[in-house]
Amino acid sequence: MASLQPAQPIIVKIIEPPPKSELSGLADVLIGSLGLTAVITIAAVLLGALLAGVMFWVRSRS
C-alpha cells in the first residue's frame, strides 16, 4: 500500500492577539453600566409622565 504524502509540508503560523489591558475591560464595563442606568432612568421618567397625564385626564373628565 502506497501512502500519498504532499510534496511540500504545510506550515501554519499562529499569531497571538495583543494582550488586552485591564483598563479597557474596566472602561467597557463602566460605560455599559452607565448606559443601562441612563436607559432605566429615561424609561422611569417617561412612564411617570405618561401616568401623570392619564391621571390628569381621568380627573378632568369627572
Backbone atoms as SQL, in Angstrom:
CREATE TABLE atoms (id INTEGER PRIMARY KEY, chain TEXT, resi INTEGER, resn TEXT, atom TEXT, x REAL, y REAL, z REAL);
INSERT INTO atoms VALUES
  (1, 'A', 1, 'MET', 'N', 0.834, -1.177, 0.000),
  (2, 'A', 1, 'MET', 'CA', 0.000, 0.000, 0.000),
  (3, 'A', 1, 'MET', 'C', 0.877, 1.238, 0.000),
  (4, 'A', 2, 'ALA', 'N', 0.593, 2.067, -0.926),
  (5, 'A', 2, 'ALA', 'CA', 1.374, 3.295, -1.035),
  (6, 'A', 2, 'ALA', 'C', 0.568, 4.431, -0.428),
  (7, 'A', 3, 'SER', 'N', 1.197, 5.166, 0.465),
  (8, 'A', 3, 'SER', 'CA', 0.504, 6.320, 1.055),
  (9, 'A', 3, 'SER', 'C', 0.954, 7.578, 0.331),
  (10, 'A', 4, 'LEU', 'N', -0.008, 8.464, 0.112),
  (11, 'A', 4, 'LEU', 'CA', 0.299, 9.703, -0.591),
  (12, 'A', 4, 'LEU', 'C', 0.720, 10.769, 0.416),
  (13, 'A', 5, 'GLN', 'N', 1.868, 11.364, 0.185),
  (14, 'A', 5, 'GLN', 'CA', 2.346, 12.433, 1.041),
  (15, 'A', 5, 'GLN', 'C', 2.501, 13.686, 0.199),
  (16, 'A', 6, 'PRO', 'N', 2.157, 14.846, 0.770),
  (17, 'A', 6, 'PRO', 'CA', 2.315, 16.075, -0.005),
  (18, 'A', 6, 'PRO', 'C', 3.787, 16.358, -0.266),
  (19, 'A', 7, 'ALA', 'N', 4.038, 16.995, -1.393),
  (20, 'A', 7, 'ALA', 'CA', 5.416, 17.303, -1.761),
  (21, 'A', 7, 'ALA', 'C', 6.010, 18.341, -0.821),
  (22, 'A', 8, 'GLN', 'N', 5.223, 19.331, -0.445),
  (23, 'A', 8, 'GLN', 'CA', 5.689, 20.386, 0.456),
  (24, 'A', 8, 'GLN', 'C', 4.954, 20.255, 1.793),
  (25, 'A', 9, 'PRO', 'N', 5.645, 20.471, 2.884),
  (26, 'A', 9, 'PRO', 'CA', 4.943, 20.443, 4.173),
  (27, 'A', 9, 'PRO', 'C', 4.059, 21.687, 4.323),
  (28, 'A', 10, 'ILE', 'N', 2.968, 21.536, 5.041),
  (29, 'A', 10, 'ILE', 'CA', 2.058, 22.650, 5.286),
  (30, 'A', 10, 'ILE', 'C', 2.450, 23.278, 6.618),
  (31, 'A', 11, 'ILE', 'N', 2.791, 24.557, 6.574),
  (32, 'A', 11, 'ILE', 'CA', 3.214, 25.270, 7.780),
  (33, 'A', 11, 'ILE', 'C', 2.128, 26.279, 8.140),
  (34, 'A', 12, 'VAL', 'N', 1.648, 26.197, 9.357),
  (35, 'A', 12, 'VAL', 'CA', 0.623, 27.109, 9.851),
  (36, 'A', 12, 'VAL', 'C', 1.262, 28.003, 10.895),
  (37, 'A', 13, 'LYS', 'N', 1.151, 29.312, 10.678),
  (38, 'A', 13, 'LYS', 'CA', 1.716, 30.269, 11.624),
  (39, 'A', 13, 'LYS', 'C', 0.590, 30.787, 12.519),
  (40, 'A', 14, 'ILE', 'N', 0.731, 30.608, 13.813),
  (41, 'A', 14, 'ILE', 'CA', -0.274, 31.046, 14.772),
  (42, 'A', 14, 'ILE', 'C', 0.175, 32.377, 15.353),
  (43, 'A', 15, 'ILE', 'N', -0.668, 33.386, 15.174),
  (44, 'A', 15, 'ILE', 'CA', -0.357, 34.725, 15.668),
  (45, 'A', 15, 'ILE', 'C', -1.193, 34.971, 16.918),
  (46, 'A', 16, 'GLU', 'N', -0.536, 35.314, 18.011),
  (47, 'A', 16, 'GLU', 'CA', -1.250, 35.593, 19.250),
  (48, 'A', 16, 'GLU', 'C', -1.784, 37.024, 19.222),
  (49, 'A', 17, 'PRO', 'N', -3.019, 37.218, 19.683),
  (50, 'A', 17, 'PRO', 'CA', -3.553, 38.581, 19.727),
  (51, 'A', 17, 'PRO', 'C', -2.808, 39.400, 20.776),
  (52, 'A', 18, 'PRO', 'N', -2.781, 40.723, 20.605),
  (53, 'A', 18, 'PRO', 'CA', -2.099, 41.548, 21.599),
  (54, 'A', 18, 'PRO', 'C', -2.813, 41.447, 22.942),
  (55, 'A', 19, 'PRO', 'N', -2.066, 41.478, 24.020),
  (56, 'A', 19, 'PRO', 'CA', -2.715, 41.358, 25.334),
  (57, 'A', 19, 'PRO', 'C', -3.648, 42.537, 25.597),
  (58, 'A', 20, 'LYS', 'N', -4.827, 42.232, 26.105),
  (59, 'A', 20, 'LYS', 'CA', -5.823, 43.268, 26.379),
  (60, 'A', 20, 'LYS', 'C', -5.535, 43.851, 27.758),
  (61, 'A', 21, 'SER', 'N', -5.514, 45.156, 27.818),
  (62, 'A', 21, 'SER', 'CA', -5.206, 45.783, 29.101),
  (63, 'A', 21, 'SER', 'C', -6.412, 45.705, 30.029),
  (64, 'A', 22, 'GLU', 'N', -6.154, 45.739, 31.309),
  (65, 'A', 22, 'GLU', 'CA', -7.219, 45.667, 32.307),
  (66, 'A', 22, 'GLU', 'C', -8.080, 46.924, 32.278),
  (67, 'A', 23, 'LEU', 'N', -7.497, 48.052, 31.925),
  (68, 'A', 23, 'LEU', 'CA', -8.248, 49.305, 31.922),
  (69, 'A', 23, 'LEU', 'C', -9.305, 49.330, 30.833),
  (70, 'A', 24, 'SER', 'N', -9.015, 48.763, 29.674),
  (71, 'A', 24, 'SER', 'CA', -10.020, 48.772, 28.612),
  (72, 'A', 24, 'SER', 'C', -11.211, 47.913, 29.004),
  (73, 'A', 25, 'GLY', 'N', -10.981, 46.805, 29.676),
  (74, 'A', 25, 'GLY', 'CA', -12.091, 45.975, 30.138),
  (75, 'A', 25, 'GLY', 'C', -12.926, 46.689, 31.177),
  (76, 'A', 26, 'LEU', 'N', -12.257, 47.392, 32.099),
  (77, 'A', 26, 'LEU', 'CA', -12.971, 48.136, 33.130),
  (78, 'A', 26, 'LEU', 'C', -13.756, 49.285, 32.513),
  (79, 'A', 27, 'ALA', 'N', -13.177, 49.963, 31.535),
  (80, 'A', 27, 'ALA', 'CA', -13.866, 51.067, 30.867),
  (81, 'A', 27, 'ALA', 'C', -15.103, 50.558, 30.130),
  (82, 'A', 28, 'ASP', 'N', -14.993, 49.405, 29.493),
  (83, 'A', 28, 'ASP', 'CA', -16.150, 48.838, 28.793),
  (84, 'A', 28, 'ASP', 'C', -17.290, 48.548, 29.762),
  (85, 'A', 29, 'VAL', 'N', -16.951, 47.983, 30.909),
  (86, 'A', 29, 'VAL', 'CA', -17.977, 47.662, 31.909),
  (87, 'A', 29, 'VAL', 'C', -18.607, 48.938, 32.452),
  (88, 'A', 30, 'LEU', 'N', -17.779, 49.949, 32.726),
  (89, 'A', 30, 'LEU', 'CA', -18.288, 51.205, 33.278),
  (90, 'A', 30, 'LEU', 'C', -19.210, 51.912, 32.291),
  (91, 'A', 31, 'ILE', 'N', -18.813, 51.978, 31.034),
  (92, 'A', 31, 'ILE', 'CA', -19.646, 52.624, 30.011),
  (93, 'A', 31, 'ILE', 'C', -20.949, 51.855, 29.820),
  (94, 'A', 32, 'GLY', 'N', -20.864, 50.538, 29.826),
  (95, 'A', 32, 'GLY', 'CA', -22.072, 49.728, 29.683),
  (96, 'A', 32, 'GLY', 'C', -23.039, 49.922, 30.837),
  (97, 'A', 33, 'SER', 'N', -22.519, 49.973, 32.063),
  (98, 'A', 33, 'SER', 'CA', -23.400, 50.140, 33.220),
  (99, 'A', 33, 'SER', 'C', -24.014, 51.533, 33.248),
  (100, 'A', 34, 'LEU', 'N', -23.242, 52.559, 32.856),
  (101, 'A', 34, 'LEU', 'CA', -23.798, 53.911, 32.807),
  (102, 'A', 34, 'LEU', 'C', -24.875, 54.016, 31.730),
  (103, 'A', 35, 'GLY', 'N', -24.666, 53.348, 30.607),
  (104, 'A', 35, 'GLY', 'CA', -25.676, 53.346, 29.548),
  (105, 'A', 35, 'GLY', 'C', -26.959, 52.676, 30.002),
  (106, 'A', 36, 'LEU', 'N', -26.825, 51.553, 30.697),
  (107, 'A', 36, 'LEU', 'CA', -28.004, 50.847, 31.197),
  (108, 'A', 36, 'LEU', 'C', -28.739, 51.692, 32.232),
  (109, 'A', 37, 'THR', 'N', -27.999, 52.360, 33.103),
  (110, 'A', 37, 'THR', 'CA', -28.612, 53.234, 34.105),
  (111, 'A', 37, 'THR', 'C', -29.364, 54.377, 33.437),
  (112, 'A', 38, 'ALA', 'N', -28.790, 54.951, 32.394),
  (113, 'A', 38, 'ALA', 'CA', -29.450, 56.049, 31.679),
  (114, 'A', 38, 'ALA', 'C', -30.745, 55.575, 31.031),
  (115, 'A', 39, 'VAL', 'N', -30.730, 54.404, 30.435),
  (116, 'A', 39, 'VAL', 'CA', -31.936, 53.869, 29.787),
  (117, 'A', 39, 'VAL', 'C', -33.033, 53.637, 30.817),
  (118, 'A', 40, 'ILE', 'N', -32.686, 53.063, 31.965),
  (119, 'A', 40, 'ILE', 'CA', -33.682, 52.806, 33.011),
  (120, 'A', 40, 'ILE', 'C', -34.244, 54.121, 33.549),
  (121, 'A', 41, 'THR', 'N', -33.377, 55.117, 33.746),
  (122, 'A', 41, 'THR', 'CA', -33.825, 56.419, 34.260),
  (123, 'A', 41, 'THR', 'C', -34.764, 57.105, 33.274),
  (124, 'A', 42, 'ILE', 'N', -34.410, 57.113, 32.005),
  (125, 'A', 42, 'ILE', 'CA', -35.265, 57.738, 30.987),
  (126, 'A', 42, 'ILE', 'C', -36.606, 57.020, 30.894),
  (127, 'A', 43, 'ALA', 'N', -36.588, 55.690, 30.964),
  (128, 'A', 43, 'ALA', 'CA', -37.839, 54.930, 30.918),
  (129, 'A', 43, 'ALA', 'C', -38.718, 55.266, 32.120),
  (130, 'A', 44, 'ALA', 'N', -38.121, 55.411, 33.305),
  (131, 'A', 44, 'ALA', 'CA', -38.896, 55.745, 34.504),
  (132, 'A', 44, 'ALA', 'C', -39.510, 57.138, 34.389),
  (133, 'A', 45, 'VAL', 'N', -38.754, 58.101, 33.873),
  (134, 'A', 45, 'VAL', 'CA', -39.277, 59.463, 33.713),
  (135, 'A', 45, 'VAL', 'C', -40.424, 59.481, 32.702),
  (136, 'A', 46, 'LEU', 'N', -40.257, 58.784, 31.584),
  (137, 'A', 46, 'LEU', 'CA', -41.313, 58.760, 30.565),
  (138, 'A', 46, 'LEU', 'C', -42.576, 58.066, 31.075),
  (139, 'A', 47, 'LEU', 'N', -42.411, 56.957, 31.782),
  (140, 'A', 47, 'LEU', 'CA', -43.587, 56.267, 32.319),
  (141, 'A', 47, 'LEU', 'C', -44.267, 57.103, 33.398),
  (142, 'A', 48, 'GLY', 'N', -43.487, 57.827, 34.198),
  (143, 'A', 48, 'GLY', 'CA', -44.071, 58.718, 35.198),
  (144, 'A', 48, 'GLY', 'C', -44.863, 59.838, 34.555),
  (145, 'A', 49, 'ALA', 'N', -44.323, 60.426, 33.495),
  (146, 'A', 49, 'ALA', 'CA', -45.036, 61.492, 32.782),
  (147, 'A', 49, 'ALA', 'C', -46.310, 60.951, 32.136),
  (148, 'A', 50, 'LEU', 'N', -46.244, 59.757, 31.583),
  (149, 'A', 50, 'LEU', 'CA', -47.427, 59.143, 30.977),
  (150, 'A', 50, 'LEU', 'C', -48.504, 58.884, 32.029),
  (151, 'A', 51, 'LEU', 'N', -48.107, 58.354, 33.176),
  (152, 'A', 51, 'LEU', 'CA', -49.069, 58.088, 34.243),
  (153, 'A', 51, 'LEU', 'C', -49.678, 59.390, 34.766),
  (154, 'A', 52, 'ALA', 'N', -48.865, 60.433, 34.898),
  (155, 'A', 52, 'ALA', 'CA', -49.385, 61.733, 35.341),
  (156, 'A', 52, 'ALA', 'C', -50.389, 62.275, 34.330),
  (157, 'A', 53, 'GLY', 'N', -50.104, 62.131, 33.051),
  (158, 'A', 53, 'GLY', 'CA', -51.035, 62.579, 32.020),
  (159, 'A', 53, 'GLY', 'C', -52.347, 61.827, 32.075),
  (160, 'A', 54, 'VAL', 'N', -52.280, 60.512, 32.267),
  (161, 'A', 54, 'VAL', 'CA', -53.505, 59.705, 32.356),
  (162, 'A', 54, 'VAL', 'C', -54.306, 60.109, 33.588),
  (163, 'A', 55, 'MET', 'N', -53.634, 60.301, 34.725),
  (164, 'A', 55, 'MET', 'CA', -54.340, 60.695, 35.950),
  (165, 'A', 55, 'MET', 'C', -54.983, 62.075, 35.785),
  (166, 'A', 56, 'PHE', 'N', -54.282, 63.001, 35.144),
  (167, 'A', 56, 'PHE', 'CA', -54.833, 64.339, 34.907),
  (168, 'A', 56, 'PHE', 'C', -56.050, 64.261, 33.993),
  (169, 'A', 57, 'TRP', 'N', -55.967, 63.441, 32.954),
  (170, 'A', 57, 'TRP', 'CA', -57.071, 63.293, 32.005),
  (171, 'A', 57, 'TRP', 'C', -58.292, 62.672, 32.683),
  (172, 'A', 58, 'VAL', 'N', -58.080, 61.640, 33.502),
  (173, 'A', 58, 'VAL', 'CA', -59.197, 60.983, 34.197),
  (174, 'A', 58, 'VAL', 'C', -59.845, 61.959, 35.177),
  (175, 'A', 59, 'ARG', 'N', -59.036, 62.724, 35.885),
  (176, 'A', 59, 'ARG', 'CA', -59.576, 63.669, 36.875),
  (177, 'A', 59, 'ARG', 'C', -60.353, 64.802, 36.189),
  (178, 'A', 60, 'SER', 'N', -59.894, 65.247, 35.034),
  (179, 'A', 60, 'SER', 'CA', -60.582, 66.346, 34.349),
  (180, 'A', 60, 'SER', 'C', -61.911, 65.892, 33.751),
  (181, 'A', 61, 'ARG', 'N', -62.087, 64.625, 33.505),
  (182, 'A', 61, 'ARG', 'CA', -63.344, 64.113, 32.940),
  (183, 'A', 61, 'ARG', 'C', -64.422, 63.973, 33.994),
  (184, 'A', 62, 'SER', 'N', -64.053, 63.852, 35.243),
  (185, 'A', 62, 'SER', 'CA', -65.073, 63.627, 36.284),
  (186, 'A', 62, 'SER', 'C', -65.526, 64.909, 36.945);
